[in-house]
Amino acid sequence: MIYEVLVTARDGAQKTFKVESSAGAWRVDGDAVFVNSENALRDALSLLVGAKSYDVRRTIVAGETVIDIEGERFTVEVRDPRSLKGRRGAGAGTEGPK
């Protein structure tokens, strides 16, 4: 699976990441990332990325997904490029002059 993840910091700075998952292995922007996770509670994860541990919480605020990582908040949007391609193709040829 390949996802596009748009992350917006509190100051408005944005970055898009390409995240790939295959057979339990993860790549971010082409680089291998070794991740171990455990669901601590609903909408909460304990992540071990390399040798560093993170507590991660998710909330929904005004319809947006907000991720809190060790007290730092980010708005996150996850997109599956395959679903976008399908939506674009579904209406192809139906717009424009008749």
N, C-alpha and C positions, 0 to 999 in steps of 0.2 A: 504494500500500500504506500502511496505517496501522498503527502499532504502539504499544502501551503499554509504556514502559520504566520499571521500578521500580529505582531506584538507592539502595543502602544504603551510607552512609559508615562508616568504621571505628568512629565513636562511636555508631552505631546510628541516626543521623538518616536519614530516608527521604524521597524525593521521587519522584513519578511524572510522567513526561513523555509527551506525545502526539507521536510522531514520524511524519511523513508523507513519503513519497517518491513522486515522479511525474516521469517523463521526465528523470531526473538532477538534479532540483531537490529540495531538502530544506526542511522546515518543522519547527520544534520549538515546541510550544505555540502554533502559529499564526504564529510569526515566521520569515521566510525566513532560512536559514543557508547561507552559501556555503562548501562543503567540497570539498577536493581530497584524495584519498587515494592511497597507494601501498603495496602489500604489500611490506614490507621482508623479512620472513621468515614462515614459518608462525606463525600466532597473534600476529603483530606488524604494526602499521600505522604509517605516518608520515602524520599528518593535517595539513593546512593549513586552518585555520578562519579565514576572513577573512584577516588578515595575520599570524596567530600559528601557529607550528608546534608539534605535539605528537608525542611518541613514545608509542605505546599498545601494551600487551601484554596478552594474554588467557591465563589459566590456569584449570584446573578444580581446585577444592579441595573435597574432601568432597561432590562432586556439585553444587557451586555454581560459577557463572561469576564469576571475579574479574578485573576490569579494572584495570590499573596505568597511570595517566597521569602521566608525569613523576615517578614515585616515590610518588604518592598512590594508595591502593588502594580500590576500590569493589566491592561485590557487585552484580551486575546480573541482572535477570530481564526477558526480552523476551517480551511476549505479543502474539499476533495476535487482536484482539477477534472477528474473524470465526470463528476456530476455537473460541473459548469459546462463542459463540452456537450454533454447530452442536452442541457437546457438550451444552449445556443442552437443546436441542430434541430430541435423540436419545432421551432418557429421559423426556420429558414424558408425564405421565399414568401412569407405571409405579410411582410411589412413593405412599405413603399408604395409608389403610385400603382394604381390598378388600371 
